[in-house]
Amino acid sequence: STSNSNEASLSLNSLVFSTGNWSTEQTVVITGVDDSKIDGNQPFNIEISSSYLVDSTEKISMVNYDNETRKIIISKTNINTTEAGSTETFTVALSQEPSSDVKITIEVYDINLNSSSSEASVNPTSLTFTSSNYSTAQTVTVTGIDDIYDDGDQNYYIQLSGDGEFSSSLLNEKIMGTNADND
């Protein structure tokens, strides 16, 4: 038997040896169970016992290697707005169920790295993903901001940053934007 059926399954739960087949090998296939959780490599034991030998239990220690990776799914990499106040949207979701709530902060920077860009704004400025809504895309609206300057089209970028187990997934997640001039 397996000590954790959430991590491994067996092709057979019991083997029968008789006087006619006691020397014939029998095979049990151990299969790792794939889940959608990022839970790391999980140890488990295979326990072998026999009614033939009293108090004879053997344990084989094994590991089910986790294959899930944390990713932030962003629907767009480029946004175009205008100083006339046009809007464009993008969506954000998580690829895997988090073990605790994940807050993603969204900020707009002008191309010179000044925060609180005067070229665009975002709404909302943060998103929260839970174990129940992690795969549901949440929408962010980007709105172009008007200025009085005849400064040509201006570039900006939207930076997403996160906390918790998805923070490293956001290190290079930027959406490039252009706000078309109307002056």
C-alpha positions as CSV (number, residue, x, y, z in Angstrom):
1,S,0.0,0.0,0.0
2,T,1.0,3.6,-0.3
3,S,1.2,6.0,2.6
4,N,-0.2,8.8,0.6
5,S,-2.7,8.1,-2.2
6,N,-2.6,11.8,-3.2
7,E,1.0,11.3,-4.4
8,A,1.1,7.8,-5.7
9,S,-1.1,4.9,-6.9
10,L,-0.3,1.2,-7.3
11,S,-1.4,-1.0,-10.1
12,L,-2.1,-3.8,-7.6
13,N,-2.8,-3.5,-3.9
14,S,-2.0,-7.1,-3.2
15,L,-0.1,-10.0,-4.6
16,V,-0.9,-13.7,-4.1
17,F,1.9,-16.2,-3.9
18,S,1.0,-19.9,-3.8
19,T,2.9,-23.2,-3.9
20,G,2.7,-23.0,-7.7
21,N,4.0,-19.5,-8.3
22,W,6.1,-18.7,-5.2
23,S,9.3,-18.3,-7.2
24,T,7.7,-16.3,-10.1
25,E,8.3,-12.5,-10.0
26,Q,5.1,-10.4,-9.9
27,T,5.2,-6.7,-10.9
28,V,3.5,-3.8,-9.2
29,V,3.7,-0.5,-11.0
30,I,3.9,2.7,-8.9
31,T,2.6,5.8,-10.6
32,G,3.1,9.3,-9.3
33,V,-0.2,11.3,-9.1
34,D,-0.2,14.6,-11.0
35,D,-2.0,17.4,-9.2
36,S,-2.4,21.0,-10.0
37,K,-0.8,22.3,-6.8
38,I,2.7,23.7,-6.5
39,D,3.5,21.6,-3.4
40,G,7.1,20.7,-4.0
41,N,8.5,17.2,-4.2
42,Q,6.4,15.0,-1.9
43,P,7.8,12.0,0.0
44,F,5.7,8.9,0.5
45,N,6.3,5.3,1.5
46,I,5.3,2.0,-0.1
47,E,4.5,-0.5,2.6
48,I,4.9,-4.2,2.0
49,S,3.5,-6.7,4.4
50,S,2.9,-10.4,4.4
51,S,0.6,-12.7,6.2
52,Y,3.2,-15.5,5.6
53,L,5.8,-13.8,7.8
54,V,4.4,-12.5,11.1
55,D,5.3,-8.8,11.9
56,S,7.0,-8.5,8.5
57,T,6.5,-5.0,7.1
58,E,8.9,-3.3,4.8
59,K,8.9,0.3,3.8
60,I,10.3,1.7,0.6
61,S,10.8,5.5,0.7
62,M,10.0,7.3,-2.5
63,V,9.4,10.8,-3.8
64,N,6.8,12.2,-6.2
65,Y,8.5,15.0,-8.1
66,D,6.4,18.1,-8.5
67,N,6.1,19.3,-12.2
68,E,4.0,22.5,-11.7
69,T,5.5,25.9,-12.2
70,R,4.3,29.3,-11.1
71,K,3.4,31.5,-13.9
72,I,1.4,34.7,-14.3
73,I,-0.8,34.7,-17.4
74,I,-1.0,38.1,-18.9
75,S,-3.2,38.5,-22.0
76,K,-1.3,41.4,-23.7
77,T,2.3,42.7,-23.9
78,N,1.5,46.0,-25.7
79,I,-1.2,48.6,-24.9
80,N,-2.2,51.6,-27.0
81,T,-4.0,54.6,-25.5
82,T,-4.6,58.2,-26.5
83,E,-4.6,61.5,-24.8
84,A,-8.3,61.7,-25.7
85,G,-8.8,59.2,-22.8
86,S,-9.2,56.0,-24.8
87,T,-9.0,52.8,-22.8
88,E,-7.6,49.3,-23.4
89,T,-7.8,46.3,-21.2
90,F,-5.7,43.3,-20.4
91,T,-6.3,40.3,-18.1
92,V,-4.2,38.6,-15.5
93,A,-4.6,35.1,-14.0
94,L,-2.4,32.5,-12.2
95,S,-1.3,29.2,-13.8
96,Q,-1.5,27.3,-10.6
97,E,-3.4,27.3,-7.4
98,P,-1.6,29.3,-4.7
99,S,-1.2,27.9,-1.2
100,S,-2.2,31.4,0.2
101,D,-3.6,34.6,-1.2
102,V,-1.5,36.4,-3.8
103,K,-1.7,40.1,-4.3
104,I,-0.4,41.6,-7.5
105,T,0.2,45.4,-7.6
106,I,0.0,47.2,-10.9
107,E,1.9,50.5,-11.5
108,V,2.4,52.7,-14.5
109,Y,5.9,54.2,-15.2
110,D,6.9,56.6,-17.9
111,I,9.8,55.5,-20.0
112,N,12.2,57.5,-17.8
113,L,11.3,55.2,-14.8
114,N,9.2,57.9,-13.1
115,S,6.4,56.4,-11.1
116,S,2.9,57.7,-11.3
117,S,3.2,58.2,-15.0
118,S,1.4,61.2,-16.5
119,E,0.7,59.2,-19.7
120,A,-1.7,56.5,-18.4
121,S,-3.5,55.2,-15.4
122,V,-4.7,51.7,-14.4
123,N,-7.8,50.5,-12.6
124,P,-7.7,48.6,-10.4
125,T,-4.2,49.1,-9.0
126,S,-4.0,45.7,-7.4
127,L,-5.5,42.2,-7.9
128,T,-5.9,39.4,-5.3
129,F,-5.9,35.8,-6.3
130,T,-7.1,33.0,-4.0
131,S,-7.2,29.3,-4.2
132,S,-10.8,29.6,-5.5
133,N,-10.3,32.3,-8.2
134,Y,-6.6,31.8,-9.3
135,S,-7.5,30.7,-12.8
136,T,-10.2,33.3,-13.4
137,A,-8.9,36.1,-15.5
138,Q,-9.2,39.5,-13.8
139,T,-9.4,42.6,-16.0
140,V,-7.3,45.7,-15.7
141,T,-8.3,48.9,-17.6
142,V,-5.6,51.2,-18.9
143,T,-6.7,54.8,-19.7
144,G,-4.7,57.4,-21.6
145,I,-4.1,60.7,-19.8
146,D,-4.3,64.1,-21.6
147,D,-1.7,66.7,-21.2
148,I,-1.3,70.3,-22.6
149,Y,2.0,69.6,-24.3
150,D,2.7,68.9,-28.0
151,D,5.1,66.2,-27.0
152,G,4.4,63.5,-29.6
153,D,3.4,60.0,-28.8
154,Q,4.8,59.0,-25.4
155,N,5.8,55.5,-24.2
156,Y,5.2,54.1,-20.8
157,Y,5.2,50.7,-19.2
158,I,3.0,48.8,-16.8
159,Q,4.9,46.9,-14.1
160,L,3.3,44.0,-12.2
161,S,4.7,43.0,-8.9
162,G,3.5,40.3,-6.5
163,D,3.9,38.9,-3.1
164,G,4.0,35.3,-1.8
165,E,4.9,32.3,-3.9
166,F,4.4,34.1,-7.2
167,S,6.7,37.1,-6.6
168,S,9.6,35.6,-8.6
169,S,7.2,34.9,-11.5
170,L,6.8,38.7,-12.0
171,L,10.4,39.8,-12.1
172,N,10.3,40.7,-15.8
173,E,6.6,41.1,-16.4
174,K,6.1,44.4,-18.1
175,I,3.5,45.6,-20.5
176,M,4.7,48.3,-22.9
177,G,2.3,51.1,-23.7
178,T,2.1,54.1,-26.1
179,N,-0.1,57.1,-25.4
180,A,-0.9,58.9,-28.7
181,D,-0.6,62.7,-28.5
182,N,-3.6,64.8,-29.5
183,D,-2.0,68.3,-29.2
